[in-house]
Amino acid sequence: MSNAAVDLRDRCLGGLIGRAVGDALGAPFEGLWPENIPDEEPLLARFTEYEGYPRGQFTDDTQLTVATLQSIVAEGEIAPASIAAAFGRLWRRGAVIGPGGACMQAGQAFLESGDWRTCGAPLGQAGNGTAMRMPLLGLWFLKAPAELPEAAADVARLTHRDPRSVAGGVGIAKAAQLLATANRLDPAAFCNEVAATMDCYDSSFAARVRDLPALVQLPPGVALPSIAWSGRARPQFERPIVAPFVVPTVLWSLWCVLRHADSWPQAVAAAIRCGGDVDTLGAIVGALAGMRLGIDAVPTHLRATVRHGRKLEALASRYGALVVKRGASRAN
């Protein structure tokens, strides 16, 4: 199916189901080195159990995305206070699986203060919790792209106020919007447009996105060291691995989607097999590739066995209906 033939409902389904599947595929291997992660074929054959959870269980990456979309569906708009309250309810119930420290602190801070403007982690904490929940927000601005950066930045600041994390969240939202609309994917033009939305939040991070197309031409073993250690004064580990730092997370996610632009399985397998924070990488790439290629690109046996798949489909459909309605009203 060509990109032009994928309709908006397919993109919403592909984005939400694709991220849940990618998240659940990566979760059992979080924190492992690449050699301890299965090759593509066994990795994608079925979900792996982990830490007592059933096969197909996703983590906070998808849970926070679901909370975000549920807020938008309920409010009919992106309302940061409502999204923050949804995060807070997750923490109050103790329902979050594998939470990141900054996101957990943000949920608790909102419960205590009720102020979404101050609950995010302070400067210096540049985790990837912003990027992980942003892809589907890109569709909200299909007819109003100029509104995307600051709206996405507000949602990013709910958990992280560091400009690198804000820039990463904005960049992933813009990338999703472009992937959902471009019939032909030109890496240089794509990265330049993504970087342009990031410039005012962190220009050095944006510059790394502009430089990414050259790395897309390289095999993963050559590209990974440059990406894994990007944004740091020195390598964090002896060998390259993508930690929960927003800069390499965004760069490797975009690398995977650009390198495997026409294959959801190959893009997600590349994301997970690099090692490190692979549930988040699987979730982001699963969402981006799903939005570009549609729900049919996600393997049927994985769509059928991911946890709460029917509920995710219903939410994606409701969100998609709102996106269509918003687009129609902007066109009139």
C-alpha positions as CSV (number, residue, x, y, z in Angstrom):
1,M,0.0,0.0,0.0
2,S,1.4,3.4,-0.9
3,N,1.6,6.1,1.6
4,A,-1.0,8.1,-0.2
5,A,-3.5,5.2,0.1
6,V,-3.3,5.1,3.9
7,D,-6.2,6.9,5.4
8,L,-6.3,8.8,8.6
9,R,-8.0,6.1,10.6
10,D,-5.2,3.7,9.5
11,R,-2.6,6.2,10.7
12,C,-4.2,6.5,14.1
13,L,-4.5,2.8,14.5
14,G,-1.0,2.2,13.1
15,G,0.3,4.9,15.5
16,L,-1.3,3.6,18.7
17,I,-1.3,-0.1,18.1
18,G,2.2,0.1,16.5
19,R,3.6,1.9,19.5
20,A,2.0,-0.6,22.0
21,V,3.4,-3.6,20.0
22,G,6.8,-2.0,19.7
23,D,6.8,-1.2,23.4
24,A,5.7,-4.7,24.4
25,L,8.3,-6.3,22.1
26,G,11.1,-4.2,23.6
27,A,10.1,-4.3,27.3
28,P,11.6,-7.8,28.1
29,F,15.0,-6.7,26.8
30,E,15.2,-3.2,28.4
31,G,18.7,-2.5,29.6
32,L,20.4,-5.4,27.8
33,W,23.4,-5.3,25.4
34,P,22.7,-6.0,21.8
35,E,24.2,-9.5,21.9
36,N,21.6,-10.5,24.5
37,I,18.6,-9.4,22.3
38,P,17.2,-11.9,19.7
39,D,17.7,-11.5,16.0
40,E,14.9,-9.9,14.0
41,E,13.0,-13.1,13.2
42,P,12.7,-14.6,16.7
43,L,12.2,-11.2,18.2
44,L,9.2,-10.6,16.0
45,A,7.8,-14.2,16.2
46,R,5.9,-13.5,19.4
47,F,5.9,-11.5,22.6
48,T,8.3,-12.5,25.5
49,E,7.2,-12.7,29.1
50,Y,9.0,-10.5,31.6
51,E,8.9,-9.8,35.3
52,G,5.7,-11.7,35.8
53,Y,3.7,-9.7,33.2
54,P,1.8,-11.6,30.5
55,R,3.0,-11.7,26.9
56,G,2.1,-8.5,25.1
57,Q,2.2,-6.2,28.1
58,F,3.3,-2.7,27.3
59,T,4.9,-0.2,29.7
60,D,4.5,3.4,30.8
61,D,5.5,4.6,27.3
62,T,2.1,3.5,26.0
63,Q,0.2,4.1,29.2
64,L,1.1,7.8,29.2
65,T,0.3,8.1,25.5
66,V,-3.1,6.5,26.2
67,A,-3.7,9.0,29.1
68,T,-2.8,11.9,26.8
69,L,-5.2,10.7,24.1
70,Q,-8.0,10.0,26.5
71,S,-7.6,13.6,27.8
72,I,-7.8,15.0,24.3
73,V,-10.8,12.9,23.4
74,A,-12.6,14.0,26.6
75,E,-11.7,17.7,26.3
76,G,-11.9,18.0,22.5
77,E,-8.5,19.9,22.6
78,I,-5.0,19.6,23.9
79,A,-5.4,20.9,27.5
80,P,-2.1,20.5,29.5
81,A,-3.8,20.7,32.9
82,S,-6.2,17.8,31.9
83,I,-3.3,15.7,30.6
84,A,-1.3,16.3,33.8
85,A,-4.3,15.3,35.9
86,A,-4.6,12.1,33.8
87,F,-0.9,11.3,34.6
88,G,-1.5,12.0,38.3
89,R,-4.4,9.5,38.4
90,L,-2.1,6.8,37.0
91,W,0.4,7.4,39.8
92,R,-2.3,7.6,42.4
93,R,-3.5,4.1,41.4
94,G,0.0,2.7,41.3
95,A,-0.8,1.4,37.8
96,V,2.3,2.5,35.9
97,I,4.6,-0.2,34.6
98,G,8.3,0.6,34.5
99,P,8.0,4.3,35.2
100,G,10.9,6.7,34.5
101,G,12.0,8.8,37.5
102,A,11.2,12.2,36.0
103,C,7.7,11.2,34.8
104,M,6.9,9.6,38.2
105,Q,8.1,12.7,40.0
106,A,6.0,14.9,37.7
107,G,2.8,12.9,38.4
108,Q,3.4,13.1,42.1
109,A,4.2,16.8,41.9
110,F,1.0,17.6,40.1
111,L,-1.0,15.7,42.7
112,E,0.5,17.8,45.4
113,S,0.4,21.3,43.6
114,G,-2.2,21.0,40.9
115,D,0.0,23.3,38.8
116,W,1.0,21.7,35.4
117,R,3.4,24.6,34.7
118,T,5.8,23.6,37.5
119,C,5.4,19.8,37.8
120,G,8.0,18.9,35.2
121,A,11.6,17.8,36.2
122,P,14.0,20.8,36.3
123,L,17.0,21.6,34.0
124,G,19.6,18.9,33.9
125,Q,17.2,16.0,33.7
126,A,17.0,15.4,30.0
127,G,15.2,12.1,29.8
128,N,13.3,10.7,26.8
129,G,9.9,10.7,28.5
130,T,8.8,13.6,26.3
131,A,9.6,12.0,23.0
132,M,8.0,8.7,23.9
133,R,4.5,10.0,24.1
134,M,4.5,12.6,21.3
135,P,4.0,10.8,17.9
136,L,0.2,10.8,17.8
137,L,0.1,14.5,18.7
138,G,1.6,15.2,15.2
139,L,-1.8,14.3,13.6
140,W,-3.6,16.9,15.6
141,F,-1.9,19.7,13.7
142,L,-2.2,18.3,10.1
143,K,-4.1,21.4,9.1
144,A,-2.4,23.8,11.5
145,P,1.3,22.9,11.5
146,A,2.4,26.3,12.8
147,E,0.6,25.6,16.1
148,L,2.5,22.3,16.6
149,P,5.8,23.4,18.2
150,E,4.5,25.4,21.2
151,A,1.6,23.1,21.9
152,A,3.9,20.0,21.9
153,A,6.4,22.0,24.0
154,D,3.7,22.6,26.7
155,V,2.9,18.9,26.8
156,A,6.6,18.0,27.0
157,R,7.1,20.4,29.9
158,L,4.6,18.4,32.0
159,T,7.4,15.9,32.8
160,H,10.6,17.7,31.7
161,R,11.5,21.3,31.6
162,D,15.1,20.8,30.2
163,P,15.3,22.3,26.7
164,R,16.8,19.2,25.3
165,S,13.8,17.1,26.4
166,V,11.4,19.8,25.1
167,A,13.2,19.9,21.8
168,G,13.1,16.1,21.5
169,G,9.4,16.0,22.2
170,V,8.7,18.7,19.6
171,G,10.9,17.1,17.1
172,I,9.2,13.7,17.4
173,A,5.7,15.3,17.0
174,K,6.8,17.1,13.9
175,A,8.5,13.9,12.5
176,A,5.2,12.1,13.0
177,Q,3.2,14.8,11.2
178,L,5.6,14.6,8.2
179,L,5.7,10.9,8.1
180,A,1.9,10.8,8.0
181,T,1.7,13.2,5.0
182,A,4.8,12.6,2.8
183,N,4.4,10.2,-0.1
184,R,8.1,10.3,-0.8
185,L,10.5,10.5,2.1
186,D,13.6,12.5,1.4
187,P,15.9,12.2,4.5
188,A,17.6,15.6,4.1
189,A,14.4,17.5,3.6
190,F,12.7,15.6,6.4
191,C,15.5,16.2,8.9
192,N,15.8,19.9,8.0
193,E,12.1,20.4,8.6
194,V,12.1,18.5,11.9
195,A,15.2,20.4,13.0
196,A,13.6,23.7,12.1
197,T,10.9,23.1,14.7
198,M,13.5,22.3,17.4
199,D,15.8,25.2,16.8
200,C,14.3,27.6,19.2
201,Y,14.3,25.1,22.0
202,D,17.8,23.6,21.6
203,S,19.8,24.6,18.5
204,S,22.6,22.1,19.1
205,F,20.2,19.2,19.3
206,A,18.5,20.5,16.1
207,A,21.9,20.6,14.4
208,R,22.4,16.9,15.2
209,V,19.1,16.1,13.5
210,R,20.2,18.0,10.4
211,D,23.4,15.9,10.3
212,L,21.5,12.6,10.6
213,P,21.0,11.8,6.9
214,A,24.7,11.1,6.5
215,L,24.5,8.5,9.2
216,V,21.4,6.9,7.6
217,Q,23.7,5.8,4.8
218,L,25.8,3.8,7.2
219,P,25.2,0.3,8.6
220,P,23.8,0.2,12.2
221,G,27.1,-1.0,13.7
222,V,28.9,2.1,12.3
223,A,26.1,4.6,12.9
224,L,25.2,3.6,16.4
225,P,28.4,4.8,18.2
226,S,27.9,8.4,16.8
227,I,24.3,8.4,17.8
228,A,24.5,6.6,21.2
229,W,27.1,9.1,22.5
230,S,25.6,12.2,20.9
231,G,25.1,15.1,23.2
232,R,27.5,13.9,25.9
233,A,31.0,15.2,26.7
234,R,32.3,11.6,26.7
235,P,30.9,8.1,26.1
236,Q,28.7,6.9,29.0
237,F,29.7,3.3,28.6
238,E,32.6,1.3,27.1
239,R,30.3,0.2,24.2
240,P,27.5,2.0,22.4
241,I,24.0,1.6,23.8
242,V,21.1,4.0,23.7
243,A,20.4,5.1,27.3
244,P,17.2,7.0,28.4
245,F,18.8,10.3,27.4
246,V,16.6,12.2,24.9
247,V,19.2,13.1,22.3
248,P,20.3,9.6,21.3
249,T,16.7,8.3,21.7
250,V,15.4,10.8,19.2
251,L,18.3,10.4,16.8
252,W,18.2,6.6,16.8
253,S,14.4,6.6,16.4
254,L,14.6,8.8,13.4
255,W,17.5,6.7,12.0
256,C,15.5,3.5,12.2
257,V,12.5,5.1,10.4
258,L,14.5,6.6,7.7
259,R,16.7,3.6,7.2
260,H,13.7,1.3,7.0
261,A,11.1,3.7,5.6
262,D,8.9,1.0,4.0
263,S,9.1,-1.8,6.6
264,W,7.5,-1.6,10.1
265,P,9.1,-4.9,11.2
266,Q,12.6,-3.9,10.1
267,A,12.4,-0.5,11.6
268,V,11.2,-1.8,15.0
269,A,13.7,-4.6,15.1
270,A,16.5,-2.1,14.4
271,A,15.2,0.1,17.2
272,I,15.2,-2.7,19.8
273,R,18.3,-4.6,18.7
274,C,20.6,-1.6,19.5
275,G,20.3,-2.3,23.2
276,G,19.5,0.0,26.1
277,D,16.2,1.7,26.6
278,V,14.6,-0.5,24.0
279,D,11.0,-0.4,25.2
280,T,10.9,3.3,24.6
281,L,12.8,3.0,21.3
282,G,10.4,0.2,20.2
283,A,7.4,2.4,21.2
284,I,8.5,5.5,19.4
285,V,9.6,3.7,16.2
286,G,6.5,1.5,16.3
287,A,4.3,4.6,16.4
288,L,6.2,6.5,13.7
289,A,6.4,3.6,11.3
290,G,2.8,2.8,12.0
291,M,1.7,6.3,11.2
292,R,3.6,6.3,8.0
293,L,2.6,2.9,6.7
294,G,-0.8,2.3,8.4
295,I,-2.1,-0.5,10.7
296,D,-1.7,-3.3,8.1
297,A,2.1,-2.8,8.3
298,V,2.1,-4.1,11.9
299,P,2.3,-7.9,11.9
300,T,-1.1,-9.4,12.3
301,H,-0.1,-11.9,15.0
302,L,1.3,-9.2,17.2
303,R,-1.7,-6.9,16.7
304,A,-3.9,-9.8,17.8
305,T,-2.0,-10.6,21.0
306,V,-0.9,-7.2,22.4
307,R,-2.6,-6.5,25.7
308,H,-5.8,-4.5,25.6
309,G,-5.8,-4.3,21.8
310,R,-9.5,-3.8,21.5
311,K,-9.5,-0.8,23.9
312,L,-6.5,0.7,22.1
313,E,-8.3,0.4,18.7
314,A,-11.4,2.1,20.1
315,L,-9.4,5.0,21.5
316,A,-7.5,5.4,18.2
317,S,-10.7,5.5,16.3
318,R,-12.2,8.1,18.6
319,Y,-9.0,10.2,18.4
320,G,-9.0,9.8,14.6
321,A,-12.6,11.0,14.3
322,L,-11.7,14.1,16.3
323,V,-8.6,14.8,14.1
324,V,-10.8,14.5,11.0
325,K,-13.4,16.9,12.5
326,R,-10.7,19.4,13.5
327,G,-9.2,19.2,10.0
328,A,-12.6,19.8,8.3
329,S,-13.3,22.8,10.5
330,R,-9.9,24.3,9.7
331,A,-10.5,23.8,6.0
332,N,-13.8,25.7,6.1
